[in-house]
Amino acid sequence: MQLLGAAGIGVVVRDSTGEVLAAMSEIIPLPSSVVVLETLAARRAVVFLKELNLHISIFEGDSEESISAIKNQSIHHPSVVLWVI
């Protein structure tokens, strides 16, 4: 998708036993870095949970750099803003 200037993000919501409750995916404009992409995916996950009227208790990701950037609010990109939902 990089040739198309796009990237895909996906979210899977599971319960405490690992059962899939919901999933979604979407195509977004290609961000400037993988960290920005993963942060946008995290933001979309939070919005998706709100749409489902679910509350987050555990949030998992596979990029230590992205998780650290989210925790420290250290990403400076116009598409990534601090969200209070």
C-alpha positions as CSV (number, residue, x, y, z in Angstrom):
1,M,0.0,0.0,0.0
2,Q,3.0,2.3,0.4
3,L,3.0,2.8,-3.4
4,L,-0.6,4.0,-3.0
5,G,0.3,6.5,-0.3
6,A,-1.8,4.5,2.2
7,A,-1.5,2.3,5.2
8,G,-3.8,-0.2,6.9
9,I,-4.6,-0.2,10.6
10,G,-6.6,-2.9,12.5
11,V,-8.0,-3.3,16.0
12,V,-9.1,-6.5,17.7
13,V,-11.0,-6.3,20.9
14,R,-10.9,-9.4,23.2
15,D,-12.5,-10.2,26.5
16,S,-10.5,-11.4,29.6
17,T,-10.6,-15.0,28.2
18,G,-9.2,-14.0,24.9
19,E,-12.5,-14.3,23.0
20,V,-12.8,-11.9,20.1
21,L,-15.6,-9.4,20.8
22,A,-15.1,-7.1,17.8
23,A,-12.6,-6.2,15.1
24,M,-12.2,-3.4,12.6
25,S,-9.7,-2.2,10.0
26,E,-9.4,0.8,7.8
27,I,-7.1,2.4,5.3
28,I,-5.5,5.7,6.2
29,P,-3.1,8.1,4.4
30,L,0.5,7.0,4.8
31,P,2.0,8.7,7.9
32,S,5.6,9.8,8.1
33,S,6.8,7.0,10.3
34,V,5.9,3.6,11.8
35,V,5.7,5.2,15.3
36,V,3.1,7.7,14.0
37,L,1.2,4.9,12.2
38,E,1.1,2.8,15.4
39,T,0.0,5.8,17.5
40,L,-2.8,6.5,15.0
41,A,-3.8,2.9,15.3
42,A,-3.8,3.2,19.1
43,R,-6.0,6.3,18.9
44,R,-8.4,4.5,16.6
45,A,-8.6,1.6,19.0
46,V,-9.6,4.0,21.8
47,V,-12.3,5.5,19.6
48,F,-13.5,2.0,18.5
49,L,-13.9,1.0,22.2
50,K,-15.9,4.1,22.8
51,E,-18.1,3.3,19.8
52,L,-18.7,-0.1,21.3
53,N,-19.4,1.4,24.8
54,L,-16.5,-0.7,26.2
55,H,-13.8,0.4,28.6
56,I,-10.2,-0.2,28.2
57,S,-8.4,-2.2,30.9
58,I,-5.4,-3.5,29.0
59,F,-3.9,-2.0,25.9
60,E,-1.2,-4.0,24.1
61,G,1.1,-3.2,21.3
62,D,4.2,-4.7,19.8
63,S,6.4,-1.6,19.4
64,E,8.2,-0.5,22.6
65,E,9.1,2.8,20.8
66,S,5.4,3.6,20.0
67,I,4.1,2.6,23.5
68,S,6.8,4.8,25.1
69,A,5.9,7.7,22.8
70,I,2.3,7.4,23.7
71,K,3.0,7.2,27.4
72,N,5.3,10.2,27.3
73,Q,3.2,12.2,24.8
74,S,6.3,12.7,22.7
75,I,5.0,12.4,19.2
76,H,4.8,15.7,17.3
77,H,2.7,15.2,14.3
78,P,-0.4,17.1,13.1
79,S,-2.5,13.9,12.9
80,V,-1.6,12.8,16.5
81,V,-3.1,14.9,19.2
82,L,-3.7,14.1,22.9
83,W,-7.1,12.6,23.2
84,V,-9.4,12.7,26.1
85,I,-12.4,10.5,25.5
